[in-house]
Amino acid sequence: MQAHPRARLIIWILGALATLSPLAIDLYLPAFPELARDFKTTQAQLALSVTGYFIGMALGQILYGPFLDRFGRKPPLYAGLFLFILSSLGCIFAPGLDILIVLRFFQALGGSVAWVAAVAMVRDFFPVSESARVFSLLVLILGVSPLLGPTVGGFIAAAWGWRSVFFALIAVAVFILFLVRFFLPEGQKADVSVSLRLRPIFRTFGEILKEPAFYTYAFSSAFSFATLFIYVAASPTVFMEFYGLSPKSYSLAFALLSIGFISSSQLNVLLSPRVKSAAIFRIALFAQITASAIFFCAALMGWLNLYATFALLFICLASIGFNNPNATALALAPFTRNMGSASALLGFIQIGVAGFSSAGIGLFATKGVTAMAGLIALTAVLAGAVLLMGRSRIGVMPERQPGAAPAGH
């Protein structure tokens, strides 16, 4: 399989799709102080609206996967983006935190189609040997969200109030709809043999889960990826309440930390032709486990200050920049059919595990660093345990044999 002749344009559009849900989080975070005042709640409790978004993202993966295989890529994209726009409009008029959490859930349910479609279309347009490189390039485009999102969101919220953030998200979604409609080529055609009945759908998911490479890298990367979600949910409380940063300074810290995630993903582009994806994943995960263990121990002992917290988070997030694209490529490498369902199940596992892990921040409702550090360390150790248990069951991966055709399912 050769890359599509319009590969560069496709990567940019897929990157825009992948950015929608992260942007819906990153634009929103600097508005936490104003939202907390308006809704008469704490920022820690407000983090549950972020967790609600994560859960909606996870469930959306499962919802859209079979539809992307059955109807082709574009019709489900249109439906999901329209739901995102309508839910964003509802958020503008939310009277309280409970309603906002529900609306954010539906906003994520709609927006999640953008990510799962982008992942599936990487395999529509690019050969398996290029998957890790393309996923890393998507992460580079994704980097616009954490680099600029909090700063832009903080400016918008300060100038026009928190509701204007949702107007901005509506504008972004409309623009992405325009790109998909007029500039994105058709990916995989509709497959009428794909059933939308529950039993065949779950049978397909069951077959996918039987693949050792899939379940090993899906669950290991999910626990590794949880670090990012825990950090996102806890960062407003940790940096603005506990360390006393202003929303502007918090936006700067958030952007600087994202550099670790983005830079490592781009270094992965250079490494992937020379080093096996499995080796990169293994080394980066070891670094993540080590840094997160030090982070938790230092938090328990009360040794952390703002700069130490920043440095240890930087290492943990940089590790994910290596882990996520390689794990995604390794988990999907064995499949040729049911790519929409496989990518949907992968997204459900990754975002579901990470999203539920982040719920601990809102439940603990603490201003300190210990809860965040403890959850990050726990999920990193679980990621390592899953990898150790699953590696012996994995055979020869397609990515280890450049040019070989992936095994079909």
Residue, then its C-alpha position, 0 to 999 in steps of 0.5 A: m500500500q502506497a501513501h495517498p498522493r495528497a498525503r500532506l493535505i490529508i495529514w493536516i486535515l486529520g490533525a485538525l480532526a484530532t485536535l477538536s476534542p483536546l481543544a474543547i478541554d484546553l480552551y476551557l481550563p483557564a475559565f475555571p476560576e470564573l466558572a467556579r464563582d458563577f456556579k458557586t463550587t470549587q475548582a476541584q469539583l469543577a474538574l468533574s466536568v472534565t472527567g465527564y468530557f473524558i467519559g463521553m469521549a470514551l463512549g463515543q469511540i464505541l458508538y462511532g466505530p461500527f458506523l465508520d465501517r458500515f457507512g464510510r468515514k464522512p457521514p458519521l463525521y457529519a453527525g458527530l460534529f453536528l452533535f458537538i455544535l448543538s451541545s456546545l450551544g447548550c453549554i453556553f446556557a447551562p444554569g449550573l454545574d450538574i447541567l454543564i457536566v451532562l452537556r459536556f458529556f454530550q459535547a464529547l460524545g459528538g466530538s469523539v468521532a473526529w478522533v476515531a475517524a482520524v485514527a482509522m483514516v491513517r490506515d486508509f491512506f498510509p501503509v502500516s510501515e508509516s503508521a507510527r510516523v504519521f501518528s507522530l505528525l498528528v501529535l505535532i499538529l495536536g500540539v497547537s491545542p496545549l500550546l495555544g489553547p489555554t492562552v487563547g482560552g484565557f484571553i477569550a474568557a477574560a475579554w468576553g466571559w467563559r461562555s465565549v469559549f463555547f462560541a469559539l469551539i462552535a466556530v472551530a467545529v464549523f471550520i472542520l466540517f468545511l474542511v471535511r466536506f470539501f478537501l478531505p478525500e473519501g477514505q474506506k468505502a461503506d461496507v454493507s456487510v458490517s452489521l449494526r446489530l449489537r451481537p455482531i458488533f460485540r462479536t467483532f470487538g471480541e475478535i479484536l480483543k483476542e489479538p495479543a498485540f492489540y490488548t497488550y498495547a491498548f491497555s498498557s498505553a491506556f494506563s500510560f496515557a492516564t497521566l495526561f488526563i490526570y494532569v489535565a484534570a488536576s492542573p487548574t487546582v494544583f497550579m492556580e489554587f495550590y501554587g497560586l499562579s494566575p490564569k495567565s501564568y497557568s496558561l504559560a506553564f501548561a504550554l511549556l509542559s506540552i512542549g515535552f509531549i510534542s518534542s518527544s513525539q517529533l523525536n519519535v518521527l526521527l527514531s521510528p525508521r531506525v528503532k523498533s516501535a516496541a523498543i521505543f515504547r518499552i524504554a519510554l514506559f520505564a522512564q515514565i514509571t521511574a519519574s512518576a515513582i519519584f514524583f509520588c515519593a517526593a509529594l508524600m515527603g513534602w519535598l516538592n515545590l513548583y519547579a520540581t513539580f514542573a520538572l517531573l511532570f515534564i518527564c512524565l508527559a514527554s514519555i507519553g509523547f513516545n508511548n502513544p504513537n508507537a502503542t497505537a501503531l503496534a495495537l492496530a498493525p495486525f488488522t486490515r479489516n474492521m479498522g474503524s471498529a479496531s480504532a474505536l475499541l482502542g480509543f475506548i480503552q485508552i480514553g476510558v481508562a484514562g478518563f476514569s483515572s482522572a475522576g479521582i482528582g474530583l473525588f479527592a477534592t484536594k488542593g495538594v499535589t499528592a493525589m495527582a502524583g499518586l494517581i500518576a504513579l499508580t497508573a504508570v506501574l499498571a501500564g508496566a505490569v500489563l506490558l510485562m504480562g502481554r509481551s510473551r503472547i505477542g508474535v512477530m509484529p508487521e511493523r518488525q517486517p517492513g513491507a510485509a502485509p499485515a495479518g487480516h482478521 
